[in-house]
Amino acid sequence: MSFTVLIPARLASTRLPDKPLADIAGLPMVVRVARRAQQSAAGRVVVAADAKAIVDACQRHGVQALLTRSDHPSGSDRLAEACQVLGLDGDDLIVNLQGDEPLIEPAMLDACAALLQQRPDCVMSTVAHAIDDVAEFTNPNVVKVVLDAQSRALYFSRAPIAWWRDGFAGGIHALPAQVPLRHVGLYAYRAGFLRRFPDLAQAPLEQIEALEQLRVLWHGERIAVHVAAERPGPGVDTPEDLARVRALLG
Protein backbone atom coordinates (compact mmCIF):
# COMPACT_ATOMS: atom_id res chain seq x y z
CA MET A 1 0.00 0.00 0.00
CA SER A 2 1.27 3.44 -0.93
CA PHE A 3 -0.26 6.69 0.28
CA THR A 4 0.56 10.35 0.75
CA VAL A 5 -0.13 12.29 3.94
CA LEU A 6 -1.22 15.88 3.34
CA ILE A 7 -1.32 18.25 6.31
CA PRO A 8 -3.34 21.45 5.80
CA ALA A 9 -1.96 24.34 7.86
CA ARG A 10 -3.08 27.95 8.11
CA LEU A 11 -1.96 30.77 10.36
CA ALA A 12 -5.40 32.22 11.07
CA SER A 13 -7.02 30.70 14.15
CA THR A 14 -9.55 32.47 16.33
CA ARG A 15 -8.70 30.51 19.46
CA LEU A 16 -4.93 30.15 19.01
CA PRO A 17 -3.25 32.60 16.60
CA ASP A 18 -0.29 31.28 14.55
CA LYS A 19 -1.14 27.79 15.78
CA PRO A 20 1.02 25.81 13.29
CA LEU A 21 4.12 27.66 14.51
CA ALA A 22 3.43 27.21 18.23
CA ASP A 23 6.54 25.87 19.93
CA ILE A 24 6.28 22.39 21.42
CA ALA A 25 9.50 21.23 23.07
CA GLY A 26 11.65 23.16 20.61
CA LEU A 27 9.79 22.41 17.38
CA PRO A 28 6.89 24.14 15.60
CA MET A 29 3.69 22.15 16.08
CA VAL A 30 3.21 21.50 12.36
CA VAL A 31 6.72 19.99 12.20
CA ARG A 32 5.92 17.70 15.13
CA VAL A 33 2.74 16.58 13.33
CA ALA A 34 4.68 15.89 10.13
CA ARG A 35 7.31 13.89 12.01
CA ARG A 36 4.61 11.72 13.57
CA ALA A 37 3.20 11.12 10.08
CA GLN A 38 6.65 10.18 8.82
CA GLN A 39 6.58 7.26 11.29
CA SER A 40 3.62 5.78 9.39
CA ALA A 41 3.83 3.72 6.19
CA ALA A 42 3.24 6.84 4.05
CA GLY A 43 5.45 7.22 1.03
CA ARG A 44 5.40 10.99 1.34
CA VAL A 45 4.35 13.62 3.91
CA VAL A 46 3.62 17.13 2.66
CA VAL A 47 2.39 20.24 4.51
CA ALA A 48 -0.03 22.38 2.48
CA ALA A 49 0.33 25.85 3.97
CA ASP A 50 -1.39 29.19 3.48
CA ALA A 51 1.61 31.31 4.50
CA LYS A 52 5.30 31.44 3.63
CA ALA A 53 6.19 31.46 7.35
CA ILE A 54 4.83 27.92 7.67
CA VAL A 55 6.65 26.72 4.57
CA ASP A 56 9.90 28.24 5.82
CA ALA A 57 9.51 26.62 9.26
CA CYS A 58 8.92 23.22 7.67
CA GLN A 59 11.86 23.51 5.31
CA ARG A 60 14.20 24.48 8.15
CA HIS A 61 13.39 21.12 9.74
CA GLY A 62 13.50 18.98 6.60
CA VAL A 63 9.72 18.70 6.10
CA GLN A 64 8.34 19.03 2.57
CA ALA A 65 5.85 21.90 2.29
CA LEU A 66 4.12 23.82 -0.46
CA LEU A 67 2.42 27.21 -0.48
CA THR A 68 -1.28 27.18 -1.40
CA ARG A 69 -3.78 29.99 -1.85
CA SER A 70 -4.69 31.88 1.30
CA ASP A 71 -8.40 32.22 0.44
CA HIS A 72 -9.47 28.56 0.57
CA PRO A 73 -12.72 28.19 2.56
CA SER A 74 -11.73 24.79 4.00
CA GLY A 75 -8.87 22.40 4.49
CA SER A 76 -10.30 20.09 1.83
CA ASP A 77 -10.11 22.88 -0.74
CA ARG A 78 -6.49 23.46 0.25
CA LEU A 79 -5.69 19.77 -0.17
CA ALA A 80 -7.42 19.65 -3.55
CA GLU A 81 -5.00 22.35 -4.73
CA ALA A 82 -2.09 20.40 -3.22
CA CYS A 83 -3.17 17.27 -5.15
CA GLN A 84 -3.11 19.26 -8.36
CA VAL A 85 0.34 20.70 -7.65
CA LEU A 86 1.72 17.28 -6.71
CA GLY A 87 0.13 15.54 -9.70
CA LEU A 88 -2.00 13.23 -7.56
CA ASP A 89 -5.21 11.98 -9.17
CA GLY A 90 -7.41 8.96 -9.75
CA ASP A 91 -6.96 6.17 -7.21
CA ASP A 92 -3.92 7.71 -5.49
CA LEU A 93 -4.52 7.43 -1.74
CA ILE A 94 -4.39 10.61 0.34
CA VAL A 95 -4.56 10.82 4.14
CA ASN A 96 -5.66 14.19 5.49
CA LEU A 97 -4.00 14.77 8.87
CA GLN A 98 -4.89 17.96 10.70
CA GLY A 99 -1.93 20.15 11.60
CA ASP A 100 -2.94 20.31 15.26
CA GLU A 101 -2.53 16.60 16.10
CA PRO A 102 1.07 16.33 17.38
CA LEU A 103 0.28 13.14 19.32
CA ILE A 104 -1.49 11.18 16.56
CA GLU A 105 -0.59 7.49 16.45
CA PRO A 106 1.14 6.66 13.13
CA ALA A 107 -0.63 3.28 13.09
CA MET A 108 -3.97 5.12 12.94
CA LEU A 109 -2.95 6.73 9.64
CA ASP A 110 -2.00 3.30 8.28
CA ALA A 111 -5.35 1.82 9.34
CA CYS A 112 -7.33 4.65 7.78
CA ALA A 113 -5.51 4.34 4.44
CA ALA A 114 -5.70 0.53 4.43
CA LEU A 115 -9.45 0.61 5.06
CA LEU A 116 -10.12 2.83 2.04
CA GLN A 117 -7.95 0.64 -0.16
CA GLN A 118 -10.12 -2.33 0.89
CA ARG A 119 -13.43 -0.54 0.31
CA PRO A 120 -14.11 0.26 -3.36
CA ASP A 121 -17.71 1.06 -2.37
CA CYS A 122 -16.52 4.15 -0.46
CA VAL A 123 -14.87 7.39 -1.60
CA MET A 124 -13.46 8.15 1.83
CA SER A 125 -12.53 6.52 5.11
CA THR A 126 -12.19 7.91 8.60
CA VAL A 127 -11.69 6.84 12.22
CA ALA A 128 -13.80 6.64 15.37
CA HIS A 129 -13.39 5.27 18.89
CA ALA A 130 -15.72 4.37 21.75
CA ILE A 131 -16.96 7.12 24.07
CA ASP A 132 -16.73 6.16 27.74
CA ASP A 133 -17.67 9.45 29.41
CA VAL A 134 -21.07 11.15 29.64
CA ALA A 135 -19.53 14.64 29.52
CA GLU A 136 -17.80 13.75 26.24
CA PHE A 137 -21.05 12.34 24.84
CA THR A 138 -22.95 15.56 25.53
CA ASN A 139 -20.17 17.96 24.48
CA PRO A 140 -21.06 19.67 21.15
CA ASN A 141 -17.34 20.05 20.39
CA VAL A 142 -17.08 16.26 20.32
CA VAL A 143 -18.40 14.95 17.01
CA LYS A 144 -20.29 11.68 17.14
CA VAL A 145 -20.88 9.16 14.33
CA VAL A 146 -23.33 6.28 13.84
CA LEU A 147 -22.64 3.39 11.45
CA ASP A 148 -24.53 1.00 9.23
CA ALA A 149 -24.08 -2.79 9.10
CA GLN A 150 -21.07 -2.45 6.78
CA SER A 151 -19.29 0.02 9.10
CA ARG A 152 -20.09 2.99 6.86
CA ALA A 153 -21.09 6.33 8.31
CA LEU A 154 -24.83 6.94 8.49
CA TYR A 155 -24.54 10.38 10.08
CA PHE A 156 -22.18 12.68 11.96
CA SER A 157 -23.47 15.09 14.59
CA ARG A 158 -22.46 17.35 17.43
CA ALA A 159 -25.57 16.11 19.25
CA PRO A 160 -25.60 12.93 21.37
CA ILE A 161 -26.42 10.16 18.89
CA ALA A 162 -27.88 7.60 18.81
CA TRP A 163 -30.63 8.99 21.06
CA TRP A 164 -31.70 6.57 23.80
CA ARG A 165 -35.39 7.44 24.10
CA ASP A 166 -36.23 5.74 27.39
CA GLY A 167 -32.85 6.08 29.04
CA PHE A 168 -32.56 9.80 28.25
CA ALA A 169 -36.14 10.70 29.15
CA GLY A 170 -34.99 12.36 32.38
CA GLY A 171 -31.73 13.76 31.03
CA ILE A 172 -28.40 12.22 30.03
CA HIS A 173 -26.88 10.70 33.17
CA ALA A 174 -25.42 7.49 31.71
CA LEU A 175 -24.29 6.15 28.36
CA PRO A 176 -26.60 3.89 26.34
CA ALA A 177 -25.93 0.16 26.17
CA GLN A 178 -24.91 0.54 22.52
CA VAL A 179 -21.58 2.30 22.99
CA PRO A 180 -21.54 5.67 21.18
CA LEU A 181 -18.63 6.57 18.91
CA ARG A 182 -16.51 9.69 18.80
CA HIS A 183 -15.38 10.74 15.35
CA VAL A 184 -11.66 11.43 14.90
CA GLY A 185 -10.93 14.11 12.27
CA LEU A 186 -8.60 11.90 10.23
CA TYR A 187 -9.59 11.09 6.64
CA ALA A 188 -8.37 9.09 3.69
CA TYR A 189 -9.53 9.93 0.17
CA ARG A 190 -8.90 8.82 -3.35
CA ALA A 191 -7.25 11.80 -4.98
CA GLY A 192 -9.78 11.93 -7.82
CA PHE A 193 -12.62 12.43 -5.35
CA LEU A 194 -10.68 14.94 -3.27
CA ARG A 195 -10.00 17.03 -6.38
CA ARG A 196 -13.71 17.20 -7.24
CA PHE A 197 -14.95 17.64 -3.66
CA PRO A 198 -14.73 21.48 -3.69
CA ASP A 199 -17.08 21.54 -6.69
CA LEU A 200 -19.85 19.73 -4.78
CA ALA A 201 -22.58 22.04 -3.50
CA GLN A 202 -22.57 22.61 0.24
CA ALA A 203 -25.19 20.57 2.09
CA PRO A 204 -27.80 22.23 4.33
CA LEU A 205 -26.94 19.73 7.08
CA GLU A 206 -23.26 20.58 6.70
CA GLN A 207 -24.06 24.24 7.33
CA ILE A 208 -26.28 23.49 10.34
CA GLU A 209 -23.83 21.13 12.05
CA ALA A 210 -20.66 22.89 10.78
CA LEU A 211 -19.35 19.48 9.67
CA GLU A 212 -17.86 19.34 6.18
CA GLN A 213 -18.04 15.53 5.96
CA LEU A 214 -21.83 15.72 5.82
CA ARG A 215 -21.49 17.11 2.28
CA VAL A 216 -20.16 13.70 1.22
CA LEU A 217 -23.15 11.82 2.65
CA TRP A 218 -25.65 14.40 1.37
CA HIS A 219 -24.43 13.81 -2.19
CA GLY A 220 -24.94 10.06 -1.81
CA GLU A 221 -21.31 9.02 -1.38
CA ARG A 222 -20.10 6.62 1.31
CA ILE A 223 -17.52 6.91 4.07
CA ALA A 224 -15.97 3.78 5.62
CA VAL A 225 -15.20 4.02 9.35
CA HIS A 226 -12.35 2.29 11.18
CA VAL A 227 -13.25 1.84 14.85
CA ALA A 228 -9.96 2.07 16.73
CA ALA A 229 -9.35 0.28 19.99
CA GLU A 230 -7.41 3.30 21.27
CA ARG A 231 -8.10 7.02 21.23
CA PRO A 232 -5.62 9.51 19.76
CA GLY A 233 -3.62 11.83 21.98
CA PRO A 234 -5.15 15.26 22.60
CA GLY A 235 -5.24 17.74 19.74
CA VAL A 236 -4.56 21.47 20.08
CA ASP A 237 -7.41 23.94 19.64
CA THR A 238 -6.91 26.33 22.56
CA PRO A 239 -4.08 27.72 24.72
CA GLU A 240 -5.11 25.23 27.41
CA ASP A 241 -4.73 22.35 24.92
CA LEU A 242 -1.29 23.65 23.95
CA ALA A 243 -0.19 23.73 27.59
CA ARG A 244 -1.39 20.15 28.06
CA VAL A 245 0.54 18.86 25.04
CA ARG A 246 3.64 20.80 26.01
CA ALA A 247 3.53 19.13 29.42
CA LEU A 248 3.27 15.70 27.78
CA LEU A 249 6.14 16.30 25.34
CA GLY A 250 8.30 18.69 27.35
FIVEX-211873 format. One record per atom (N, C-alpha, C): y, z, x. Coordinates in steps of 0.001 Angstrom, whole numbers, plus 524288, in hexadecimal, padded with zeros to 5 digits. Layout:
N
YZX
...
// end
This chain:
250
7FB548000080343
800008000080000
804E4800008036A
8087B7FC8E8022A
80D717FC59804F7
811E47FD108010F
8159A8006C80265
81A248011A7FF00
81EEA802848023D
8236C801B27FFCC
82873802EA80231
82AF68075B7FF33
82CF780B38801F6
8300580F617FF7D
835CA80DF77FFE1
8385F80DD57FB69
83E0980D097FB3B
84094812147F951
8449A813C67FC18
84747818AB7FAD7
84CEE817717F96D
84E57817987F466
853CA816AB7F2F5
8572181B627F470
85BB181A5D7F6A8
85F1681EB27F857
864C281D2E7F76A
8679D820A97F4D1
86D2F81FB37F3F6
8703D824AC7F507
87507823F97F6E3
878368287D7F85C
87A2E82B767F39F
87B84828AB7EF74
87DDA82B3B7EAE6
879D782EB07E829
87B30833987E77E
877EE837427E496
87B7B83B6D7E250
87B4183C187DD31
87ED683FC57DAB2
87D9E845657DC31
878A5846927DCF5
8773184BFF7DE04
876F484D4B7E3CE
8763A849467E71C
875C284A3F7ECBD
877D9845757EFA9
87CFB845597F0AC
87F58840D77F34B
87CD083FBE7F896
87C7F83AA67F9E6
87A32838D87FEDA
874A483AE67FFA0
871C783B407FB62
86C9383DA27FB8A
868E683B3A7FF95
86894836038002B
864D4833EB803FC
865C9835B680991
86AB08372C80AC4
86C0E838B381019
86BE883E9A810F6
86A818418280CE7
86A4D8473580D65
8667E848C6811B4
8683A84C398151C
8650C84DD68198D
860AF8518C817D2
85BF28503A8196C
85776853AC8188D
854AF8545281DC4
85560858E582015
852EB85A1A82521
853F8855E38292C
858DD8541982964
85A788508282D83
859E884AC082C5F
8581F84967827B3
8578F843E58263E
85A0F842E3820EF
85C6E83E4782026
85E5183CEE81AE9
859C183CCE81710
85AB783E7B81243
8568383ED480E6A
853AC839A880DB9
856808354C80D6F
853F88304480C8A
8504C82EEA8110A
851938308D815C5
84E1B82FAB81A3D
8492D832F1819AF
849BB837C9817F6
8452083B1A8171C
84188838AF812F8
843E08369780ECB
840C48341280AB3
83DD182F6780CFD
8409082C2A80FF9
83E128278D8124D
839A48291D815F2
83A6682D3E818EB
8364682EE681C8D
8317A830ED819A6
832498336D81539
82DC9834FE81201
82AE18302781022
82DE382C3180E6D
82B748276480C7D
828738249D810CA
82A62824FA81597
827C082275819FB
82275824F081B2C
821748299481905
81C6082C1B819B2
8186182A2E815B2
81A1E826FA811FA
81697824B280E24
8140E81FCF81070
8112081CFD80D32
80E8C8183180EF3
8121B8136F80E84
8170B8142B80D59
81AB380FD180CA8
81B1F80C8C8119B
81B8080776810D8
81C348040B81549
821CB803E88172F
8256E80552813B7
82AF2805398151C
82DE08090B811A1
831CB80BAD813DE
8353080F4281100
83ACB80D84811EF
83DA680C7480DB6
842ED80A6980E25
8468A80D7580A81
84B0680F1C80C88
84F0E8119E80955
852C380D6280760
853B680D4D80242
8576E809B07FFDF
85C5080CCB7FE83
8606180C258019E
864FE80F818014B
869A080CB47FED1
86D4880FD27FCD2
8720780D957FA8F
876BE80E3A7FE29
875E981087802CA
87A4B811998064B
878838110B80BF5
87C0780EFF80F26
87ACF80E2E814B3
8798C8134A81774
87BE4817AC815B0
87AE481CB38182B
8752281E30817CA
8729D81CC781375
86D0E81DF3812DC
869D681A7C8166E
86B248157981693
8685D811D8819FC
868CB8139881FAB
86D7E8150B82146
86E51816BF826AC
86B1681B9D827EB
86B0081F5F82449
86800824288252A
86239822FB825B7
8603681F6382279
85AB081DF5822D5
8598781B4D82808
85CD0817A082983
85BD4814BB82E51
85C068183483325
85F5E81C2D8330A
85F9F81FD283774
85A73822B183840
857728232583400
8527C826098344C
84DC582278833C3
84E8D81D60834A3
84A26819C4834B9
847D98187682F76
84AE38191082B3C
8490F817D6825F6
84B7F812AA82441
8484C80F0E82267
84A5880A0F82096
84D8D80ADB81BA2
852278087381B70
8558F808F4816DC
8588F803E481620
859DD802C58113D
85D0F7FE3381014
8615A7FFC080C4C
865BE7FD0D80CB5
86A487FE2380970
86A067FAC580489
86A307FD477FFFF
86A307FA877FB01
86F747FB407F856
870307F86B7F41B
875227F8C77F13E
876207FE5A7EF6B
87B1E7FFBF7EF36
87C84805177EDAD
87D12805B97E7C8
87CC8801717E4C8
87DD9801BA7DF2C
878EF801787DBD2
8745D802537DE22
86F938023A7DB03
86F87806C97D722
86E27805C67D232
86E1F80A017CE50
8698980DBF7CEE1
8656D80C327D1B5
860D880F9C7D22E
85E1680E957D757
85AA28122E7D8A8
857828118F7DD57
853E180CE07DD0B
851F680BAC7D85A
84E7D8072B7D7C0
85159802177D8EE
85645801BB7D745
859647FD187D883
85A127FC9B7DE6C
85AF5800FF7E0FA
85BA4800F77E6A5
856A07FF1B7E95A
85228800E37E75E
84D3E7FF597E9C5
84BF27F9A37E8B0
84D967F7AF7E428
84CC67F2257E301
84FA77EEC77E703
8546F7F05B7E867
8574B7ED8A7EC74
854777EDFC7F1AF
8527F7F2A17F2E4
84FB17F36B7F7D4
84ADB7EFE97F81C
8480D7EF557F3C1
8437B7EBE17F3A2
845087E64F7F4F8
849647E49C7F2D2
84B3B7DF557F3D9
84C877DEA67F9A3
84F587E26D7FBD2
850DF7E22280154
84C137E21D804DB
8482B7E53A80373
8437D7E5C6806BA
83F677E194805A8
840657DE3E801C4
83CB27DA1B80085
837CD7DBFE7FDCD
838257E0557FAFA
833AD7E27B7F82C
8339D7E04F7F29C
82F167DE877F0DA
82EC97DC307EBA6
829217DC407E9DA
828507DA697E518
823017D9E97E30B
820257DF127E2CE
81B747DF367E511
8181C7E3D77E4D0
818FD7E7A67E94B
81CEE7E6C77EC95
81E217EA8E7F0B5
81F057EFE87EE42
81C9B7F3EB7F082
81D087F9307EE5A
821AB7FC0F7F0B9
824D87FE5B7ED50
82973801597EEDC
828EB806E07ECC2
829DD80AC47F009
82A438102F7EE32
82FEF811D67EE9D
83201813977EA41
8376B815707E9E4
8375F81B5D7EA9F
8395C81D0F7EF23
839B0822A37F060
83F648243D7F05E
840C3828137ED2F
84629829D07ECE8
847D782C477F217
84CC082B707F375
84EB782D547F873
84FDF833187F8AC
84E72835FC7F492
84F5A83BA07F482
84A3C83EB27F420
8460C83C647F645
840DC83EE07F621
83ED783FC47FBB2
8415E8432F7FEB7
83FCA843E68042C
83A91846A3804E8
83850848B9800AB
8335184B7980117
82EE48489E7FE4D
82FB3843A77FCF1
82BAB840B57FA2C
826B9840607FD7E
82240840BE7FAF6
81D41840467FDB5
81C0883A7C7FE9B
81B44838CD80372
81A028334E80474
815588315A8014F
81177834B880077
80CCE8331E7FD88
80E2B831A67F7EE
81263833CF7F5D3
814028328E7F083
815FB82CEA7F031
8189282B1E7F449
81A46825AB7F47E
815868220A7F4A3
811AA8237C7F7D3
80CE5820537F832
80A2B81FFC7F2E3
809CF8245F7F025
807198247D7EB1F
809F08212D7E70F
80F16821637E71F
8122B81E657E35D
8116F8188C7E448
811AB816DB7E935
810F0811547EA7F
80B6480F867E94A
80784812BF7EAA0
8020F8114C7E9B9
800F1810B37E3E8
8034A814117E0B8
80266813C27DB14
8045780E8F7D8EF
8090680CEB7DA7C
80B10807FC7D878
807AA803687DA39
805D7803947DEFF
802807FF607E0ED
7FD897FEEE7DDA3
7FBB38035E7DB9C
7F6E3803787D87D
7F7C7802387D2BB
7FCBE801D17D112
7FDE4801397CB87
800F67FC327CA6D
7FE487F7C47CA08
801007F2E07C8DF
8036C7F2C67C36E
801E17F6797C00B
804227F6BD7BACE
809807F9447BAC3
80B487FB567BF38
8103A7FE327BF7A
813E77FB9E7C368
818F77FBDB7C246
81CDC7F9BC7C5E7
81EF87FDE57C98B
81DF3802CA7C84D
81FD98072A7CB6B
81BD580B877CB69
81C5E80F097CF2C
81979813F77CF0F
81D33818527D090
81BBE81D0A7CF1A
81EE9821977D05F
81B618265C7D0BA
81DB282AF67D143
81AB482FB87D259
81C6B8340A7CE9B
818C9837697CD36
819EC83C0E7CA17
81688840887CC0C
817EF8454A7CA89
8149A849C97CBB1
8150284DAA7C732
81142851357C6E3
81112854FA7C29D
815AF858BF7C2D6
817BF85A067BE45
81BCC85E057BDBF
81919863347BC90
81A92867477BF77
8181186C5B7BEA4
81BFF870A17BD5B
820C886F0C7BBEA
824E8872DE7BAFC
82801871497B627
828C8874F37B296
82B8F873C97ADB2
8312F8721A7AEC6
833C5874A97B280
839308734C7B3B3
8399686DAD7B59B
835C486BEE7B89A
835B1866857BA77
834D3862C67B5E5
8316F864407B25A
83033861057ADCB
834FB8602E7AA57
8383E864167A9D4
83CCB863BD7A65D
841BB861D07A91E
84193861357AE3D
8462A85FA47B13A
84732859CD7B07E
84BC1858357AE81
84CD48529E7ADBF
84D6A84F957B2D3
84E198524F7B734
84E5184FA97BC45
848E784E717BE6F
844F1850837BBDB
83F8084F607BD4C
83D7984B477B979
83C37846B57BB7C
83A68842727B822
8348E843037B72A
83320842917B238
82DA1842F07B0B9
82B7683D857AF58
8265083CE57AFC2
823CC837F67AE6E
81EC88391C7AB74
81D89835C67A79B
818868360C7A4DE
815AB830DF7A5C8
810748312E7A5F3
80D3E82CB57A78E
809AB82ADE7A336
807E1825FD7A3BC
803E4824097A030
7FE7C824C97A2A1
7FA7E822B17A025
7F51B8238C7A1EC
7F3FD820FF7A72C
7F71F81D227A8B1
7F66A81A7A7ADB4
7FA3F81C707B1D8
7FC66821197B0FE
80017823897B4A8
804EB820267B593
806BE81D947B161
80BAC81AC87B184
80FBF81DF47AE89
8149781D6F7B01C
818BD820727AD9D
8199E81E977A807
8198E822427A45F
81B1B8212979F00
820F6821FC79E43
822F9826307A0B7
82889827617A020
82A1F82B577A447
82F0E82AEC7A5E5
8318782EB87A95C
835FA831437A657
836BA8365A7A71F
83AF1839037A454
83CC783DCD7A74C
841B383F237A654
843C8844157A843
8425D848927A493
8408C8474379FF5
83EF184B3179C1E
8396884D1579D59
837E2851A479B53
832848537E79C04
82EC38501E798D7
82B9D84CFF79B79
827B4849C8798CA
8227884A9079B85
81E2284A37798AD
81DB08497679315
81F3784E7B79030
8214184DCF78B57
823218524378857
81E9F854D978573
81DF5859E57866C
819AB85CFC7842D
81BA885F6377F1E
81AA385CB877AC2
81D1085E23775C3
81C51863E077455
8176F865A677435
8166A86AFD7727B
817E786EFB776AB
816AA86DBA77B80
817C18716C77FAF
81D8487224780CD
820AF86E1677FB0
8264686E5C780D5
8298986FA677C05
826ED870EC777B0
829CF871DE772D6
82DCF876387736F
82CA487A2477690
8304687E7D77753
8332987E4677C7E
83347879AD77EEE
835BB879347840D
831A58785778846
8335D8768378CD4
82FB8875537910E
82F2687A1A79494
82ACB87CDB793F5
829C888191796FE
824EE8810C79A6D
821FB87CD0799A1
81D4687BDA79CB0
81C61875FF79CED
8193D874517A0A4
8180286ECA7A11A
8139686D6079D63
8137A8688079B7E
80F30866E079814
80A0D8669379B18
805C3866797983B
8009D8663979AB5
800008613079DD2
8020D85CE079BC9
8021F857F979EB2
80689858447A2AA
80525858BB7A79E
808FF859CA7ABB1
80D188556C7ABE8
81217856B97AB74
81627852B77ABDC
816CC850E37B17B
8191A84C407B215
819AB849DD7B735
81F63849107B89E
820AB84A7A7BD69
825D88496F7BF85
825BE844397C269
8298D840F57C143
829F083BF27C3EF
82CAB83CA07C932
82A6583A507CD33
82CAA83A317D270
82F44834DF7D329
83428834C77D4E1
8371A82FEC7D54C
8358E82C997D9EA
830A182B517DA45
82E80827F97DE67
82BEE8235E7DBA5
82D4281E957DD3E
82B56819F47DA88
82924815FC7DE58
82535813207DC93
8238680E697DF4A
8244C809CD7DB9B
825F8805687DDD1
826CA800A87DAC8
824507FC137DDAB
823237F7FE7DACB
822707F2E77DD3C
827E17F0957DDE0
828CD7EE3A7E26B
82E157EC8B7E3B1
830397E89E7DFBC
82CCA7E5467DDA2
82E9C7E1767D9CC
830ED7E40C7D509
82E627E8527D334
8308A7EB1C7CEB0
835867EDF27D027
835AF7F0647D4B1
83A617F3397D648
83F0D7EF8C7D69F
83E357EAC77D873
842837E7147D8F4
844917E5547D3A7
841397E54B7CF9A
8432C7E3BA7CA70
844CD7E8597C704
8439C7ED1D7C8C1
844EA7F1B57C59E
84AB67F20D7C434
84E617F1177C7E0
853E97F1927C673
855A87EDD57C22A
852AF7E99B7C14E
854237E5DD7BD43
852377E7737B7DB
84EE87EB6B7B786
84D117ED557B275
851747F05E7AFBF
852107EF7F7AABD
856167F24F7A7C9
854EF7F8217A7C5
8590B7FB477A82D
85855800F37A7D5
85619802647A281
852C88065C7A270
8505E8082B79D9F
8539F80C7F79B29
8540B80C9B795FA
856D6810EB79369
8549E81646794EF
84F70816A87954E
84D0E81BA8796BF
84E7B81D2379C57
84ED08194A79FBE
8506981A307A528
855DB81C9D7A55C
8595B81AA97A20C
85EB281CA37A200
85EF68222279FB9
85BCB8233579BC5
85BC58286479959
8599D82C8179D1B
8552482B4779F8A
8528A82F0F7A2EE
854A482EFC7A889
857A582AE77A9E4
8596682A1E7AF4C
854B0829C97B2F1
850E5826947B163
84C1B825C47B46C
84B1281FEC7B4C8
84BE281DCC7B96E
84B89818257BA3B
8460F816057B92E
84204819337BA26
83CA98174A7B98C
83B57815F57B3E7
83E62818037B02D
83D6A816B97AAB6
83EA0811077A984
841C980E837ACC6
842D3808EB7AC11
83DBB805D77ACA4
83A79807807B04C
83583804C87B141
832148050B7AC64
83179809B97AA33
82E2E80A5E7A58F
83082807947A0DC
83597807BD7A04C
8383E8055B79BCC
837577FF7379BAB
836E17FD167A043
835F47F7757A096
830227F61A7A07B
82CD87F9F679F5B
827507F8EB79E98
824067F8CA7A379
826387FA697A7E1
8233C7FA9B7ACBF
8209B7FFF47AD4B
81CF7800517B0F6
819DE8051A7B177
81A97807927B6CC
81A5C80CD07B6CA
81AFA80FE67BB8F
81622813597BC30
81343812A57C06D
80EBF815F67C19A
810A481B137C404
80E0081F5A7C2D2
80FB7824857C4A4
80B52827317C7AB
80C7B828877CC86
808EF82BAE7CFBE
80A348316D7CED4
8066C8346C7CD03
8072D83A077CC3A
8056183CD87D128
8092983ED67D40D
80814841557D915
80652846F87D84F
802DD848AE7DBB4
8011C84E1A7DB78
80557851D07DD64
808C984FCF7E0D2
80CE7853127E30D
81233851207E11A
8161B8547D7E1A8
81B6D852EF7E05F
81E5A851D67E56C
8222C84E437E544
8252284D307EA0A
828A3851C27EB70
82A63851EB7F053
82E34855D77F1DA
83343854F57EEEF
836C4858BF7EEEC
83B9F858447EBE7
83F17853E27EDE9
8416E851037EA33
8454A84D1A7EB85
84AA884F9E7EC0E
84E8C84C6B7ED43
853DA84E6C7EE32
857AE84BC37EA85
8598F84EAC7E6AD
85D8884CB87E30E
862A184FC27E36F
86252854A37E50A
866D8858237E4FD
8675685AE77EA44
86BCC85D6B7EB46
86C488608B7F00D
8681F864CA7F073
8669C866FF7EC05
8628D86B0D7EC0D
85D4C868C27EDC3
85C20863FF7EBDE
857508615D7ED85
8575F860627F366
85BE685EB17F556
85C6385D8C7FAF3
85B64862727FE27
85D8C866E07FC77
85CB586BC37FF45
856ED86D3F7FF3E
8544486C4F7FAF4
84EB286D9E7FA92
84B7986A547FE69
84C9B8654A7FE91
849A9861D180217
84AF486302807C6
84FDD86428808DC
851428659980E3C
84E4786A6B81000
84D9B86E2480C74
84ABE872E780DCA
844F7871B180EE7
842CA86DE280C09
83D5786C8280CC8
83C6886979811D6
8404C8665481365
83FAD86301817FB
8429C864E781CC9
845CA8690481C1C
8490586AD682068
845F386DB48249D
// end
